[in-house]
Amino acid sequence: MNIPIKSSSPSEVLCSNCKACCCRLEVMIISDTGVPEEFILRDQYGGETMKRLDDGWCAALDRETLMCTIYENRPWICREFEMGSYECIDERVKYL
């Protein structure tokens, strides 16, 4: 049974308890940060998103550690997604 977490302060969401819920979101690539080609999915119009695997998670996510394997080259949207923000908490509630 999934029990929603309470809205918490940003300081309560840490790398150690994050669970990478945002890595299930569709991520558009809108700037060149050096994302390796094998993680990019291109649509028929040339739009680029991060590839997701059959489990729905980003292809660049290490499934054991829940850490990004291309952190230094992650997309701009990933860089701007603030850990502990309203959007972060909203995603956590969906999956935890």
Secondary structure, DSSP 8 states (H G I E B T S, - for coil): ---------GGG--TTT-TTGGGGS--B--S-S---GGGEEE-TTS-EEE-B-TTSSBTTB-TTT--BTTGGG--HHHHHS-TTSHHHHHHHHHH-
